[in-house]
Amino acid sequence: MCGYMPPALVENVDDLIEYYVDKSDPVKPDAKRGYSERFIHGEIFKRYPDVQCVVHSHAEAVLPYATSTVPMLPMYHMGGFMGKEVPVWDIVPLYDDHYQQDMLVNNERLGASLAATFSSSASSAVPEKNVVLMKRHGYTTHGKDIPTAVYRTIYTLINAGIQTNATLLQAAAKEGGLVDTASVHGLSERHARDCQKMTEATQDKSWRLWSREVEASPLYRNNV
């Protein structure tokens, strides 16, 4: 992972820190300061060996669904990977009085609890869920590789915006007497599953575009 810096400013290997998966400790005892929430990544890697990339985000469009009781739904075909409904993990019940209760996943116990939310079985080594909302915090997703994890990260953000706009539109239409209900509906479980297969077979197109955008932006410098 990158050291204690904005990830977009990483330029070379000196900006990175290598960690052991087992306890999320740095490989080098004298490593520079890193991220306290590395346990999000480490505990997911530990529990699910096939996961090769983990992304944690505080995207503003998603936060309303992490701070309300409105369920996040897969609204269209590009969000099929989210499943029929996105689970919400709450850190608060795990707190003891001695914790600094700042919502950060900064130890193994908290990271392991979050990782477990991706599966309904305590013994499963395969995540059943691709996205988990973190109450009052953000969300986490993963992938078998970097393109898959990035795709899920970006389209979770886009899907959230679509759901919010659809909800506002539907409510306004009901208020105006144009429709009878304010409810919005996402994909069915079958539709979500089949759409995930489709997007995983074609996500390389989006990845090529995003990679080119990064290469073209003067913000990013790659001297690795």
C-alpha positions, 0 to 999 in steps of 0.5 A: 500500500502507499504510505501516509499520503494521498494515493494519487500522489504516489510516484515510485516504489519509495512511496509504497509500504509492504505488509504481511497479510497475517497481521497487517504489520509492515515487512520492514520494522523501520517502515515509514508511517502508513495508513491505520486502516490497512486492516480493511485490506489485510483481513479481507486478503487473509479470509479470502485467498482469491481476492487480489485487490481491495478498495475502500472509499468515502465517495460522497454519492454513496455516503447517504446509503451508509448514513440512512436506512435506505437500502442500496440497490443495483439500479441498472445492468452495470451495477449487477455485481452489487447483488440484490441488496448491499449489506451494511456493516456497523462498527459501533457494536464492536466498540469497548469503552477504551476505544477512540470511537472514530469509525476507523478500522484500525485493528485486526478485530475490526477488520475481521468483522468487516471481512466477515460481512462479505460472506454469510458463512463463517467458514467460507473462503469465498466472498458472497458479496462484492460491496459492503457499506460501512455505516457512517463511513463509506464502503469497501469492495474487492476483486480478483484483480485490480481492474475488477476492483476498480470497476466495482468501486467506480460503478458503485459510485455511479449506481448510488447517484442513479438511485438517488436521482431515481428516488427524487424523480419518483417522489416528485412524480408522486407528489405531482400526481403523475404516478401512484407510488414513490417506490423505486426498484432495482434489479432482481437477483437473477438479473443482477447475477446475469448482469455481473457475468456480462460486465465482467466479460467486458470491463476491460473496455472501461479499464483501458479508458480509465488507464488512459485518463490517468496517463494523460492527467498531469496530476499522476506521475509514474516513475516506478 
